[in-house]
């Protein structure tokens, strides 16, 4: 204890006045700095503990083969055969293209709902078909998939904003991409 006291005394030397000696109380700013330093140390510790805990828990889930083999993805992508997808994809694409009537009448809210419904079905069909293709045939299909559904999103946002010019631009890109898609598959 005696060895520590000289270090503390040197770090915070008292101020001595010629008339009387006293210790200056730390100012409000000094107190705030000390609290910030303490808070940052605690935040770092809590962050480190949280990171370590998540790594340990996630590591067990990721590297445990029994757990990994037991995952069921049917909630994400319901079981659909390639034959089923190929038999219904044209109908779902037609539903997506038929949104044009709603866009013509400028019933934006109804058009958005129908667009989302038909595009989600088409997305599932197209994903199933792409996954069934050999690796060398997938890149052009993935590119068309990306073009179609990025323009579906653009059309959805444009309909929300009631921006007719952007709606029609996105719609035309979707139709062209669907034509290209059906020429490939």
N, C-alpha and C positions, 0 to 999 in steps of 0.2 A: 504494500500500500504506500509506503514511503517513497518507493521508486517512481510510482505513477504521479504523485502529487507535483513534483517539479515539472513534469511534462505538461500537466494541466495548467499550472501557474504560468508557464511560459507561453502557452497558446492563448490564454486570456489574461494578459497582465492588467492589474488594477490601475486605474488612473488616480494619480495622487494630486490633490490640490494643495497649494501652499498653506491654506488655512485649516483644512481638515482632510482626512483621508476617507475615502468611501469607494465602494464598488458601484459601477454604473450598471443599472438594470438593462437587460437586453431590450432593444427597441422592438417595435411591432414588426418591422421588416425582418429583423434577425430571427424572430420567432417564426414568421411565415416561411423563411428559407429553411429552417430546421424541420418544420412540419412537412414541407415539400420533399425534402431529402428523405425523411422517414417514410413518407407515402410512396415515393418512387422505389425505395428498397423493398417495401412490402408488396408493391405491385409486381416487381420483378420476381420476387419469391413466389407469389401466388401464380403468376404466369408460368414460371418454371415447373411448379408442382402440377398445374393443370396440363401442361404439355406432356410431362412425363407420364401422368396418369392416362392421358388419351393414347399415347404411344403404346403403353403397356396393354391397355384394353383393346385397342384396334389391332395391335400385333397378334394377340391371341385369336381374334376373329379372322384375320387375314391369313395367317399361317397355319391355322388348324384345318386340316383337310376334311375332317368329319363335318365341321361347320360349313366349309365352302361347298362341299358336295351336296349339302342339304338345302342350299338356297333354291327358292322357287321363284322364278321370274314370271310366272303366269299372271301375276298382278300387274306387271309392267307391260308385257306384251302377251295377250291371251293366245292360246294355241291356235295357230292358223297354218294350214298347209299351203304349199306353193300353188297347188291346183285351185284351192279355194280363193287365194289372192288373185290368181290370174283370171278366174271366172267372174269376179266382182269388181275388178279394178276399173274396167271401162264404165260401168254403171256409176261408180263413185266419182270418176272423173267427169262424167256427164252431169252429175248433181252439182259438182263444183262450177262447171261452165254455165249451168242454168241459173246461177246466182245473178247472171246478167240482167234478167227481168227485174229483179229487186233493185239492182243498181240503176237501171233505166228509170224506175219510178221514184228513185231517191228515198227509199225507205231504208235508211242507213242502219238503224238498230236491228231490224229483221234481217237485212242482208248480212250483217256481222254474225248473227246467230247461225244462220244457214251456212255461211262461209266456214265458220269454226267447226260445225257438225260434219259437213261433207269433207273438209280438208283433213280432219282427224282420221276418218275412215280411209281416205286415200293414202294418207301417210303410213298407216299400218300396213296396207296392202303393198305399197311400193317398198317399204322396208323389208317385208317378208320376201318379196321377189328379188331384191338386191342381194340379200343374204344367201339366197339359193344359187346365185350365179357364181361361176368360177372367178377367181381373183382378177384375171386380166380383163374381164368384162364389167367389173364393178365401177371403175373410176368414171366412165361417162355417165353411168346411171346415177352415181352419187352427185355428180355435178348438176344433172337435171333435177334431182331431188332437192338440192340446195337452192337452185334457181326458183323452182316452183314454190317452195315453202317460205323462202325469204320474201318473195313477192306476195304470197298469201298474207304474211305478217304486215307488209307494207300496205296492202289493200285494206286490211283490217284497221290499221291506224289511220289511213286516209279517210275511210268511211266514218270512223269516230270523229275525225276533225271536219267531216263533210267537205273534203277537198276533192271535187269531182275530177279535176285533171289528173291528179295523182292516182285516183281510183282507176281510171280508164287506162292509164299507162301501166299500172301493175297488172290489171286484168289482161291486157294484150300480151304481156310477157308470160303470164301463166298459160294462156292458150297456146302460144308458140312453143313453150317448153313441153306442154302436154303432147302436142303434135310430134315433136322430136322424140319424146319418150316412147310413144306408141309405134314410131317407125323403127325403134331399136328392139323393143320387146315384142 
